[in-house]
C-alpha cells in the first residue's frame, strides 16, 4: 500500500485508510461538505468531501476503514485529500496494524532508557514511587507505552507518551547539570510522572480521543491523583516531598490559560514547564515539516500561535 507520508501535491489517490474523524460542515455559500481526518501508521491527513451527496460517495462513519479516490492538494502549506469517491472497505482488504501511527523510535529501548533514570534516583521515597509505576505495575506500563501524548498537534502516535516523557526527562537532566540550584531527584521524578494522567485522559488507538474522565478532569488532575494513590502505599512518604512533586505536575503547563491549576512556584516546576514546552514545540515543528512538501511560509499554526516558515540556511547543511 501507499502510505500517507508518501503522497505529494498533485498525486492521484487510490487506497484504503482509517477514517479517524468525520464532521459535516457548510461552505460560506451554504453548500454542505464533510471534513475527514484519515490515518495510517505514518500519520494523519485532512480530507474534504466537497459533494457528499454524489453517487460516488457511499455511507460511512468515523473509525471505519474506507477506500477513497481523488487528488492531493495543498492548503496553507499542508497537504489534504480532495475526495471524489469513497466506499467502506471490507474485512480482509486491510491489515489494522498498517493504520496505527507508531513512534519511529523503538518502544522497548525507550522504556529501558527511562528506567535507567529511575536507577539513578537517590531519594528512597521517590525511587520507590517511580518503581511502583514503571517497574511493578504491568497494566500501567502497557498503557503508558501504547498511549499517545496528545489527541493531535504533537506525539499523537503509539509510543508518543513514552517518547515525549523520555525527551522531557533528558532535557531536565541537562538543566540539572547546567543549573546546580535544581534538585535533581525531584525534577527528574516530576519529569517522568508529569503526563502519566494521559493513560486515562485518552482512549486507546485507533480512536485516541478524550475519555469521559479526560474531559471532566484532564490529565493534570488525574496524574496528581495517581501519584497520591501510589505514594499512599509507601510507608512514611513525606507529605512535604509529595506536595512538591504534585506541584511540579499541576504547574507544568505554566499558565492558567494553558490548563495549569497553578503557576510554577518552585524552580523545579519552572524547569519542568520549560522542558515540556520545548519538546512539544520542537515536535510540532518536526511533524509540520514532515507533512508538507512546501518551502517558505507555511501559514498560521494555532498551537505555535505564529505564521510558520521553513528555514533557509545558505552555505550550511
N, C-alpha and C positions, 0 to 999 in steps of 0.2 A: 504494500500500500504506500501511497504518497502521504507523508506526514505534513502537518500544518507548517512546520518550520521550513519546509522545502518550497513552499509556494512563494511566488513573487508577483508583482503587479503585472497585469496583462495575461496571466495564465488562465486557462480554462479549468474549471473544477469538475471532477468526476470521482466521487469517493464517499465512503461511509465515515461518519463522525458521531460522537456523542453530543446530543443537544442538551447542553448543561442548563440553559436558561431560555425561556420564551416569554416575550412580552408584546402585547398588542399596543399599537400606537397610531397616531394620526398626524399626517403632514399638515403644514400651515394652510394648505388648500382644502383640508378636510378629508383627504383620501386615506383610508386605512392601510397600514403596513405592519410588519412584525419584526421586532428585534430579536436576534438569536445570539447566544454565545455557544460556539462549537468547540469541542475539546478532543484532543488525543494526548498521547503520553508526552508530546513535545510542548504542549501548552494549550492556549485558547486563542480564538479569533472571533471577532464580531461578524455577524451575518445579517443581511437585510432581505426580507421577502417583500418586495415592493408591491406585488399583486397577489395577496393571499387567496383571492377567490379564483385564481387561474386554474384551469383544468390540470395543469402540471404540478400543482401543489396539493398533496394528499393531506388528510387529517393527521396530526401528530401532536405530541405533548413533550414537555421538558422531561429529561432523563431517559428519553428513548434514543435508540441508535437510528440515524436517518441517512439515507443516501441522497446526496444533493448534486445538482449540476448548475453551472453558471459561470461567472467570471470573478477574477480577483481585481479589486480596485483599491485605491488609496484615499484615505480621508484624514486630514490633519496629521499626516506623517505615519499613520497606522494602516496596515492592510486590513481589508474586510471583504467578505464574500457578498456578491450580488447574486442571490439565489433565484433561479428561474424554474428549476424542477426539484421536487422533494418527495420522497416516499419513506415510510418506515421500513427499516431493514428487518429481515427475519433472523431468528437464531440460526447459527451455523454460517452466517455470512460475515461474521466478525469475531475477533478474539477480544474479550473485555480487557485483557492486560495491555492491549495496544492503545487504550484510551484513558489510562490513568497517568497524569503527568507525574514524573518521578525526578527526584534530585539527580543531577549529573554526578554527584559525589556518592561514594559507597557508604550506605547507611550503617552497616556493622562497624566499619572503620571509624566513622564519625562518633558512634556511640562509645567505642573504646577510648577514643581520644578525649571525649568528655569525662569519662570515668577516670582517666588519668589525672585530671584536675582534682577530682574528689580525693584521690590518694595523696594529694599534696596539701590538703587542708589540715591544719594543726589543731584547731579548736575541736575538742572531742564531741561537743553537742552538735555543732554544725556538720561535722563529718557523719555522725550517726543519722542526722536528718537527711542528708544527701543520699546516703546509702539506702535509707528506707525507701526513697523514691526510685533511684536509678540502678540499684543492685538487687533489691529484695522484692519489689512489687512488680510481678510479671505482667499483670494487666495494664498497669500504668506504663511500663516500659514499651509494650507493644503499641499502645495508643500514642505515646509520645513519638515513637519512630515512624508511625504511619500518618501522623497528623500534618496538616498544613499550618503555616504561621499566619495565614490570613485567608479571607474569602476571595480577595483579589488584591491587586497592587503589587505585593512582593511575597516571595516564598510560598506561593499558592500551589504547592505540589506535595506529593507524598515524600516525607523526609524533610519538608520545608521547616517545620518547627525545630527539629533537631539541628539542621544546618544553620538556621538563624541563631539558635541558642549557643551553639559552639562558636560562631563568629563573634557574638557579643562577649562571650567569656574570654576569648583570645584578646579582644580589644581591651577588656578590663585588666587582663594580665599585663598588657603593655602599659596601661595607665599606672598600675601599681609600681612598675619599675621606674617610671618617669616621675611619679609624684609620691614620695615617701609618706606624705600625710595620710594616704589611704590605708585603711585596714584591709589587708588582702583577703583574709578568711571571710570577712563579712561581704566584701564586694563580689568575690568570685562565687560565693554561695548564692547571693542575690541574683547574679547573672544567670546561673544555671536554673534558678527557680522562677525567674521573673514572668515567664509566659506559660507556666505549667497549666494554668486555668484554661488554656486553649484546647486541651484534650476534651473538655466538657463544653466549651463555647461553640465548637464546630462539629457538625455531623461528619461521618466518615465519607470517603470518596465512594462513588463518583459525585454524590450530592455536594459535599463540602459547603454546607450552608449553616447559618446560625440555628442552634437548637433553641427550644423554648427557654431553657435555663440560661443560655447565652444571651438571648435578647433581654431577659429580665434582669440579669445580674452582671454579665460581662466577665471577661477573663481575669481582670484585675481583682475584683471582689472574690471570685471563685478561687483564684490562685492563693490569695491570702488565707482563705478558709482552709484550703487543702494543707497549707503549711502549718496552720494552727492545729489541725487534726493529727498530723504526723508528730508534731512536737509534743502534743499532749501524751503520747505513748512513750516518750523518752523521759525517764525518771530524772527529775531535778533540772530540766531545761530552764535556764534563767529567763525570767519574764522580760528583763531589760534587753537581752540579746534578741529574743523573739520579736519584741516590738520594733527594734532597729531593723531587723530583717524584713518584717512586714512593711515598715515604712518605705524601704527601698522598692518593694514590689508595688505598693499603691501609688508611689510617686514617679514611677519610671516613664510615664508619658509626659511628664514635665509641666504641663499646663492644664488648668481646669477644662479649657475648651477642647483639649485633646483626650479627655476622658480620665484624667488623673484625679482621684479624690483628694489628694494632697500634692502640693508643690514640694520639690526636694528640699528637705531641711537638714540633711546630713550630706557631707561631702561624698560619701559612697553612693548615696541616692542620685546626686548630680552626675557623678561619673557613669553610673548605670544608665541614666537617661541619655547622656550624650552617646554612649556606645550603642544603645538600642536604636537611637535616631540615625546614627551614622550608618549602621548596617542596613536598616530599612531603606534609607535614601539611596545608598550605593547599589543595592539590589534592584531598586526601582529603575534607576538609570540603566543598569545592565540589561534588564529584561526589556525595557523600552527599545534599546538599540538592537537587541536580538530580533525584535518583532517587526522591524521596518528595514526596507532597502534604501530609504531616502537618506540624503545628507543635507546639512544645513538646518534651517529651522523646522522643528517637528510639530509645533503647535503648543497650546497651553495644556499642562498636565495638572490635574486637580490636586493630586497628592503632593506634588512638588511645589504647587502654587506658583508656577512660573512657566513662561514660554521657553521651551527647551530646544537647544541646538546641539548638533554633533560638534566635536572639537576638530579644528584644523591645526595640525602640528607640522608646519612646513619645516623641512630639513631634519625631522626626527622620526623615530619609529612610530 
